[in-house]
Amino acid sequence: MLKQRIITVLWLLPLVIGAIFFLPAEYFAWALIPVFMIGAKEWGSFIDPQCTATQWTFTATVTLILLSLNIFVPVEALWLKGQVHPIFLAIITIGLFWWIISTLLIFTFPKSGETWKNSPMLKSMFGQLTLIPCFVSLITLKSISSNVDPYFGGALVFLVMLVVWAADTGAYFAGRSLGKHKLMPNVSPNKTLEGLGGGLVATMVVVIGVMYYSPEQELGLVIAVTLITALASAFGDLSESMFKRAANIKDSGKILPGHGGVLDRMDSLTAALPVFTFIYLAFWV
């Protein structure tokens, strides 16, 4: 299993980094669609693990929405006088509120599951609220200042990924060595409060890097945004765990050997990206 995980990372990571930094924003937006199609198909199994038709219907619906966004709000029309297109801003804002609601669902699970567990409509809506704001946030960040500095937007996307990776890595090692108190045992039995704390501490490495390369930033704001993004990533992970548990599924898919599905790799990012993007638009744009 470990060997498979390492091999997958070795070929996947260069592709991801290459796309983030070297694909022009307009091509990046289209390259994301197949990735999110796979993610949508995997979410379809949360809706109904036994019904292939439901899974493909959900995939088709999400794909149609993403295609429409790329067609009707192309990257070249995304920014006007330093302001992001109102449709994209609305979707990112909705995504932020969804993650607040999702956090409440996580805290009250399994009782909250009584409301949505047997409702394909609600689970479909939750899937759209998880995937579409993440898609929009990726394009928004990637396209920031693309005419002035083609690498700036990619650096922002990569920064969010670094926060998530640091939080995950810190949580893993702190949880293994210090973990005693369960974080959300009804949702994910292996996660601990100590792991969460270790993950948040580990993200300070990213803060140090940001302040080194951009010392004009306000330290307190950078720390706050980093911690909020890391917390969002933790609840993104817990959210997928909640829906998988409700559907009695271990992994969202098998497309990535040793890692599971696409959603298993991007669950933290589905929350971290909309939250970070909303804050970035509010304080830095």
RAJO-V148779 format. One record per pair of residues at least 6 apart in sequence whose C-alpha atoms are under 6 Angstrom apart, sorted by sequence separation. I is the first residue (numbers start at 1). J is the second residue. D is the distance in whole Angstrom. If there is no record, write none. Layout:
i={I | I}
j={J | J}
d={D | D}
This chain:
i={78 | 79 | 116 | 254 | 255 | 78 | 105 | 253 | 254 | 183 | 253 | 144 | 183 | 251 | 252 | 45 | 143 | 182 | 183 | 44 | 142 | 181 | 141 | 142 | 181 | 179 | 41 | 179 | 41 | 40 | 175 | 175 | 174 | 171 | 174 | 171 | 171 | 170 | 171 | 170 | 237 | 236 | 237 | 167 | 170 | 236 | 167 | 167 | 233 | 236 | 166 | 167 | 166 | 95 | 233 | 232 | 233 | 163 | 232 | 92 | 91 | 229 | 229 | 26 | 187 | 47 | 47 | 29 | 25 | 21 | 21 | 20 | 134 | 137 | 137 | 134 | 134 | 96 | 92 | 46 | 42 | 39 | 39 | 4 | 5 | 4 | 1}
j={84 | 85 | 122 | 260 | 261 | 85 | 112 | 260 | 261 | 191 | 261 | 153 | 192 | 260 | 261 | 55 | 153 | 192 | 193 | 55 | 153 | 192 | 153 | 154 | 193 | 192 | 55 | 194 | 59 | 59 | 194 | 195 | 195 | 195 | 198 | 196 | 198 | 198 | 199 | 199 | 267 | 267 | 268 | 199 | 202 | 268 | 200 | 202 | 268 | 271 | 202 | 203 | 203 | 133 | 271 | 271 | 272 | 203 | 272 | 133 | 133 | 272 | 276 | 75 | 242 | 120 | 123 | 139 | 143 | 151 | 154 | 154 | 270 | 273 | 274 | 273 | 274 | 275 | 274 | 247 | 252 | 262 | 263 | 257 | 258 | 258 | 258}
d={6 | 6 | 6 | 5 | 5 | 5 | 6 | 5 | 5 | 6 | 4 | 5 | 4 | 5 | 5 | 6 | 6 | 4 | 5 | 4 | 4 | 5 | 5 | 5 | 6 | 6 | 6 | 5 | 5 | 5 | 6 | 4 | 5 | 4 | 5 | 5 | 5 | 5 | 4 | 4 | 5 | 5 | 5 | 4 | 5 | 4 | 6 | 6 | 4 | 5 | 6 | 6 | 5 | 5 | 6 | 5 | 5 | 6 | 5 | 5 | 6 | 5 | 6 | 5 | 5 | 5 | 6 | 6 | 5 | 6 | 5 | 5 | 5 | 6 | 5 | 6 | 6 | 6 | 6 | 5 | 6 | 6 | 6 | 6 | 4 | 5 | 5}
